[in-house]
Amino acid sequence: MLTPRSHSTPWRLALGALASIVLLTGCVGQGEYDNLYATNRSLTARNKELERERDEARAALDLLRRSLGSGEGALTELQRQNAELRRQLDQALGSLRDLEAQMAGLSFGPLDEDTDAALKALAERYPNLIEYDSARGMLRFASDLTFDSGSAIVRDDARRALAAFAEVLRTPSAQRYEVIVEGHTDSQRISANTARMHPTNRHLSAHRAIAVIDVLGGLQVPLGRMMAAGWGEFRPLVPNNAPSGNTPRNRRVEIYLAKSHSTGTPSNESSSSAAPTDLSPDRTQPPQRPIDLTK
């Protein structure tokens, strides 16, 4: 880097040469003067070029420092996002453990004769849509006949089959069972259009299970009897086709009837032993407004 002292170097050289000539000859000829002037101009131009290069180097250094600063900010943001994803994963694993614990308290297996016969008749009525596994007390609905591709809206044909299933669930023999609805998909990737409503296959499978429960709930099957689960592509019946993952056999909704070992009372049922309340209004205090429990 050139310093202010170095800026005068060309002049010092020129003056030194001029002084030597003067000492030797006593005068300066025109030729020597022209050479000195040309040398001085050349050195001055070189000095300006070096100053320009120095300024450009300083600007590049400043840009590099700013880039490093923004890189550190990006790294901090990535670390934050990673921590958030880890938190969501831990939450999902916790939910999965809770679901497994709930299902561990359920008893899957052969059903009573009346319910078993009713479900066999239902499957025979809709052979293309429903398979019945008597040993497990399970109905399997083919998703491609229950939903349109990428949709969680139950088709009309499947609604009629679910209406017949709801009639079975309302019979005295079937009322002892809880209803476990599990959604399954293949490993085919979610399209950009589908991802707006169902970001992943697990979302789609869970949303389909919930849709089936909503239909049954609308047919007077108590919501407190039913539970939804979404397995996505992680419980295939057969290996998923590679590389597309398009495997219709794995796209399904399975409905299990299970005896529950739980002794809890559904939240929508009130206890008959509750103490009576005083119906006389308290006129000494202003009436309390109901609490808004909406989200």
N, C-alpha and C positions, 0 to 999 in steps of 0.2 A: 504493500500500500504506500502511496506517495504521501509524504508529509509536507506541510508548508515550507519547511527548510529545503526539501528536495525540489520545490517548484523553481528555485533560483539557480539550480545547478546549470541549466544551459547558459544563462547569462554569465555565471562565474567562469565557465569554460571559455566562452567567447572573449571575455575581458582578459582572462589569463593569456590566451593566444595573442590578443591584440597588444598586451603589455610586452610580451616577448619580442614581437616584431618591432615594437617601438624602441625597445632597448637595443635591438640589434641594428636597426636601420635608421632609427630616428624619425621615421615617418611611415604612414600606412598608405600603400598603394590602393588604387580602385579595385584591382582584382582581389587582393586580400580582404578588403572590406566586403565585397560581394560574397565571397566564400563564407565569411563569418556570418553575414546576414542570412544566407541560405541555411547554414548549419543551425542558427538560432531558430528559424522558422520551423525547420524539421523537428528539432527537439521540442519546441512548444506544441506542435501538432501531436507528437507522440505522447507528451505529458497529458494532453486533453483526452486522448484515446484511453490512456491508462485510468484516468479519472472516471471516464464513462464505464469502463469495465468494472471498476471498483463499485460504482453506484448500482450497476446491474447485479453484481454479486451480493450486495447488501439487500436488494429487493428480493432476490431469490431466497436468501437466508430468512428474511422476515416471512415470506410465503411458506417456507418449510416449517417454521415455528408455529404459524397459525394452523397448518395442516396437522401437525402433531397434536395440537390442542384439540382440534375437532375429532381426531382419531381417539383420543382419550375419552371424549364425551360419548362417542359411539360405543366404545367398549363398555362404559358404565351403563348405557341403555341396554345393551345386549345382556349384561349381567343381571339387570333388573328383570328383563323379560324372562330369562332363564329361571330366576327365583320364582316368578309368578307361575310359570309352567310347572315347576316342581310342586308348588302349593296346590295347583289344580289337580295334578296327578295324585298327590297324597289324599286329596279330598275324594277323588273318584275311587281310589283303592279302599278308602274307608266306607264309602257307600256300597261297594261290592262286598266287603266283609259283612256289612249289616244285612245285605240281601241274602248272602249265604247262611248267615245265622238264622234269619227268618225261615228260609227254606229247609234248614236242618230240623226245625220244629214241626214240619209238615210230613204227613205220612202218605206217600204215593203207593199205589198198588191197586189190586182188583177192587171194583166197586160192588155195591149191593146188586142183587139180581135185577131189580126193577130198573135202576138207573143204567146198568150195563146193557140191558135189552133195549132201552129207549135210545141210547147212543149208537148201538149197532144199527137200529132202524134208521136213525138220522144219517149215518154214513152211507147206507144203502140207497137212501133217497137222493143224496148228492154225491154219486161215486166219483165224479171228476174233480170235485172241490175238496172233499173231506176224506181223510183216512182215520180209522179208529184203532187204537192200540188198547185192547181190553186188559192186558196184563198190567199196563201202567196207568190206566184210567185217563187216557190222553187222546184228544182230537187234534189232527193236523190239517190246517187249512193251507192250500197252495196259494202263495202270495200273488202269483201272476193272475190268478182268477179272483182274488180278493181285492187287489189294488191295481191301479194302472202303474206303469213304470215310473219310479221315482216319486210316487204319491203315497200319502197316508190317509186318503179318503176312501172309505169302504165302498165298493161297487154295489149296485143294486142287487145283483144275483147273490152276492155274499150276504147282503143284509137280510134277504129272505131266509137263507140258511141260518143266520144268527138268530132270527126271530124264532125259528123252530127250536134252536138250541136253548133259547131263553125259556121256552115253554117247559123243556125238560128240567132246567135249573129251578123252576118254580114249583115242581112237584114235591110232595112231602118227602119222598125218599132221597131226593137230590139236595134238599135244603141243608143237609148236615155237612155239605162239602164247601170248602173254599175254592175259588177259581183263580188259577195262576195262568196268566197270559204271557207267553214269551214270543218276542219277535226275532226273526233270523233273516240274514241276507247272505248273498254270495260275496266274493271279494272284488267284484267289478267296481271300478272307481266311480264315485259320485260325480255327476256332471256339474258344470258351473251353474246351470239353471236350477237343478235340484238342491245344490248347496245353499241357496238362499233360504230355504226352509229347513233342510236337513243336512247340516255340514258334513257329517260322516255316516258311514253305514250303521254305526251303533245308534246315532240319533234317529236314522230312518227306522230301524227295527223297533226302537223304544216308542217312537211316535205311532207306529202301526199297532203295537200292542195297546197303547192308550186309546187309539181310535176304536179298536174292538171293544174295549171296556166301556167307552162312551156309548156305543150302540147298545150293548147289553144293559147299561144303566138306564137308557131311555126306554127299555122294554121291561122295566120294573124288577130288574135284578139288583139287589142292594149293592151300592158301591163299596160298602164296608166288607163285602165278601170277596172282593176282587183285588188282585195285585198285578202290576205290569212290570215286565223286565225286557231289556233289549240286549241281545248278545252280538248283534252285528254279524260279522263274518267268522266269529271265533268258535262256533259250534256247528261246523258243517256236517251234513249227513254223509256226503261223499266228497272226495278231494275236489277242490275248486279247479276249473280248467285254467291252464296257463297259456299265454300270458294275460288274456283278457279278463279272467276271473268270472266270466259269464256262465253260471251254473244254475239253471232254473230249479233243480231239485233242492238246492240249499235255500232258496227263497221261500219262506214258509212262516206261518204263525201256529204255535203249538199251545193248546189249552189243556191244562191238567186240573182234575178234580182231586182234592186232597183233604183228608181229615186233619184238622188242626189240633195240636196239643195245647194251644194258648188258652188261658183262662180269662183273658182280658175282655172287657165289655166294649163293643164298638162305640165310637164317639157319638154316633147319631142315635144311640139308644139311651133312654133315661132310666134311672133306677126307680123302681116302684116304692122303695122304702124311704125315699127322700122325705125329710120333715116338711110338713105343710107350712106355707108362708102366710103371714098376716096380710089379708087383703085390704085392711083399712089404711087409707092414705095417711102419711105423716105430714101434717100441715105445719109443723114447726120448722121444717127445713125446705129450701127450694128443691124442686124435683131435679134429679140428676139426668143429664143428657146421655143417651147411649153412646158408647165408644165406637168410633169408626174403625173397623178392623180391616178395611181394604188396604191393599198394598200400593 
